Amino acid sequence: MDFSLLLVLAVAVSGAIYLVDVLWLRAKRRERVATAEAATTEGLDAPTREKLLKEPWPVDYSRSFFPVLLVVLVVRSFIIEPFQIPSGSMKPTLEVGDFILVNKFAYGLRLPVVHNRFLEVDDPERGDVMVFRFPEEPSVNFIKRVVGLPGDRVRYEGKQLYINGEAVSKSLIEEGPALSPQQLLLEERLGSVSHYIYNNPRDPGPQMREVVVPEGHYFTMGDNRDHSNDSRYWGFVPEENIVGRAFAVWMHWDGGLPSFTSVRRIE
């Protein structure tokens, strides 16, 4: 279900009904009152007047909901949109059940539903955590880290990421128990961004020969490098699929009580 489309339709329908009432129906109701008053010498009693001026229920609901829906549409389309993290592909940066906020104007303003950019602001930078519409199924939103920019040469081999022929710097922070070394926690530096990633020493993971990122596209990867469905498998993210930049976690909910103890910026 495309919530943006439903929201746009709701705003359009409620706005149209409200506008018709302002331009035409409201005057008709007042004319009925004037006609009824002219037909009697005693004047209209309050209940009768109220009945004649009463708005039809579609107008009443539209007048109440249109401003609220319009504000929600503007905020969600052009300022901030909330998302929930459904998988562990971005661990340890993001956990399953994290609720995040996405900056919708960081990469330019886009029209809702059609997603055409009508105002350019900035382009994604290496290291950004970006939400985008999955190229193979645009109705599904993905969240990954931007690794390769247009024109970059990207390679992933032996759990080492290479960009333009140079190995991306990373250092070991913590390793798993000796008898079960399932995850290595490492700090990786992409451009000016330092962030944590997971590598599983017992999982060979994907190997990827060098590819060149086309113009207008981006190469993305999850921070949970051995458990992420990302550009290593399905290719590049087109610019027109970009939704925005994730910048904060505002709540965590894993089925129990919501928790606000993990509120933080996303690096």
Stockholm file with secondary structure:
# STOCKHOLM 1.0

chainA/1-267         MDFSLLLVLAVAVSGAIYLVDVLWLRAKRRERVATAEAATTEGLDAPTREKLLKEPWPVDYSRSFFPVLLVVLVVRSFIIEPFQIPSGSMKPTLEVGDFILVNKFAYGLRLPVVHNRFLEVDDPERGDVMVFRFPEEPSVNFIKRVVGLPGDRVRYEGKQLYINGEAVSKSLIEEGPALSPQQLLLEERLGSVSHYIYNNPRDPGPQMREVVVPEGHYFTMGDNRDHSNDSRYWGFVPEENIVGRAFAVWMHWDGGLPSFTSVRRIE
#=GR chainA/1-267 SS CCHHHHHHHHHHHHHHHHHHIIIIIHHHHHHHHHHHHHTCSSCCCHHHHHHHHCCCHHHHHHHHHHHHHHHHHHHHHHTEEEEECCSSTTTTTSCTTEEEEEESSTTCEECTTTCCEEECCCCCCTTCEEEEECTTCTTSEEEEEEEECTTCEEEEETTEEEETTEECCEEEEEECCTTCCCCEEEEEEETTEEEEEEECTTCCCCCEEEEECCTTEEEEECSBTTSCCSHHHHCCEEGGGEEEEEEEEEEECSSSSCBCTTCEECC
#=GC SS_cons         CCHHHHHHHHHHHHHHHHHHIIIIIHHHHHHHHHHHHHTCSSCCCHHHHHHHHCCCHHHHHHHHHHHHHHHHHHHHHHTEEEEECCSSTTTTTSCTTEEEEEESSTTCEECTTTCCEEECCCCCCTTCEEEEECTTCTTSEEEEEEEECTTCEEEEETTEEEETTEECCEEEEEECCTTCCCCEEEEEEETTEEEEEEECTTCCCCCEEEEECCTTEEEEECSBTTSCCSHHHHCCEEGGGEEEEEEEEEEECSSSSCBCTTCEECC
//
